[in-house]
Amino acid sequence: MDFSNKTLAVVDYGIFQPLAHRIARDVGKVYYVRQSRRGHPLAADKAPGSGYDDIELSDGWIDLIGKVDCWVFPDIFDGDIQEHLVSLGERVFGGRRADELEIYRGDFRSIMKSIGLPVPKYELVEGVDELRERLRNEKDKYVKTWSTIRGTTETWHHIKYSLSQARIDRISAGLGSLRDSQEFLIDDPIRNVEEIGYDDMCMPAAIRTVNEKMAPVLARYDYRSFWSTELRGKYLIDPCPRQASPAGECIQEISKNLVERIWAGAEGEVVEPVPTAQFAAQVLMVSDEVENAPLPIDVPEKNKQWVKLYNSSIDDKGQEWVSPSANKMSELGSIVGLGDTPDAARKACESHCEGIQADGLEIHLDELGEAMKELKSAA
């Protein structure tokens, strides 16, 4: 299908901006809607997506109704908008309200049990005081909570109380009026097992079993989106009803017919991927300098296709920037390489790292080397 006369809109919070740039290579026009409205906007809310020739930044989605052939929602939290657009007859690629599976982790544990998936040992506590008391005499636990407050706290490793007490204090202060009602999951560690996951393309037997059991659950949500999971041994640790990151950036480049798959998927039709290579490799870029302020970055023109920046923009002088995220993460993007062998993909990825410059920039090529060792040992 020829998409050169089609207009797509990508509605995003910043992490999946590279998807908008990838889609733009195959369609007539891409609107990039940055979901960032608040009473006192920051420059970091308004800049991402601006200054590029291949996408047009839009401040909101409502004014685009009737101008878009297909809407793409690669992240969670917008199920209500998606359902509204569907009710208007719009073509929408997104997870609908299946984002509940990722947001409300305790409820998902109940769903896992109901569909016959093994459930890891866990405990549910309510409020920071109960969490503190429960952890006071415990060691080596993992603490999770709902994704509705993932800007305040994410999953963390409790080693022992003397080391966790300051973090618990910060969480309590950050929660404010929610400190007594917020629920937390306390998980036992799962050790000495393989960690595998599903990010749209590869499906070994263990992952196929999980996806088959999850399929009826996703059908109830009228699910039409990317799907990403993490398995630790036999346990499904995290369901992600959105595009993966990392790994999603690889899918953007290894899937030649990505736009066709999105277009058809929005209507519930499955189109098999047409791969551009057999293997993909990916490394992260980090800099502490981007945690609190916009960071200028230089990417050689020849490598721009392979460098996937979060929250990025270009100023009037042509300088590219990465804006800080709401949760002040140091990751500013990743670099992708493809090849018909693992080693060829690794070498391509390494070559695409050359010439990238930013203050405090670190490119985690050592982790790529470790991944190659693991891949060879598994083979």
C-alpha positions, 0 to 999 in steps of 0.5 A: 500500500502506498502511504505517501498521501496519508497523514498520521498523528503520533500522540506521545509524552516524549520517549517515543518521539523517534517513532514519529520520525520513523513513520515520517519516512513512509507517509505524506505528513506526520503530526507530533502531539506532545502531551504536556499541558499543565498550568505552568508549562516548562520550556522542556514541555514545549520544545520537544518535536520542534524545529524538524522538517519531517514532523509538525509539532502540534500542541493538542489533538482536538484540532487535528480531528478530521485531518488525520488518517490514522492516530498512533498512541505508542504510550499509556495513559490515553485510553479515554482519548483513543476511545473517543476518537474511535467513537468518532469513526477515526482509525486508531492504533493504541492500547485503549484502556489496556494500560490498566494492566501496567498501571495497576500492578496489584490488580494485574496479579489477580488477572494473572492468577485468573488466566492460569499464569504463575504469580510470584510471591508478593505482599500488598501494603497500604501507605508509607507507614505500613511499608516502612514497618514491613521493611524494617526487619526485611532484607533483599526485596523489590518494591513496586507501586502503581504507574500513576505516580511513576514520576514520584517513585519507580521500582526499587531494590530494598537491600536493608532498612538502614539503606532504604530509610532515606528513600522511604522518607523521600517517597513519603514527602513526595506523596504528600496527601497520598502517603497513607493511601498509596499501595505498594507491592513487595516482591521477593527476588527471583534469582538464577533464571533466564530473563526473556521478553517479547517486543513484537517480533521474536516469540520463543515458546515461553513467550508464546504461552504467555501471549496466548493466555493474555490474548483473551484479556487484550481482546476485551480491551479491543487492543490494537497496539505494540505489546511488550513483556518481561519474563523472569523465569516462569513469571511475567514481571511486567506487561507493557501495553505500549511500544518497548524502549529499549528494543522498540527502537530496533523494531522501528528500523528492522521492520520494513513495513512498519507503517503498513502494520500500524495501519492494518493493526488499527483495524485489528488486522495482523500484517506479518513483518517484513524484516530489513535484517536478521539481527538488531543491536542497541545501546543507550546514551546517558548524561547526567547533564540532561537531568535538570536542563536542556542538553545540546547534542551533535549527531552526524548527519549520516547517522541520524536515522540510527540515533533515537533521541528522546524529547529532542528539538532543533533550534533556529541555528540548527543545533539539536537539543534534548530536553529533560524528562519529568522524572529527570532521567539521565537516558537521552536516547539510544543507537541502533544497528542492523545486520544479518549476523549478531556480530554484523549488527554489533559492528553497525551499532558501534559505527553509528556511535561515532561522532556523537557529542554532548556534554557528559555523554556516555555510550554504553558499548560495554553493555553491548559487549556483555549482551554478545557474550550472553548470546553466544553462551546461550547458543 
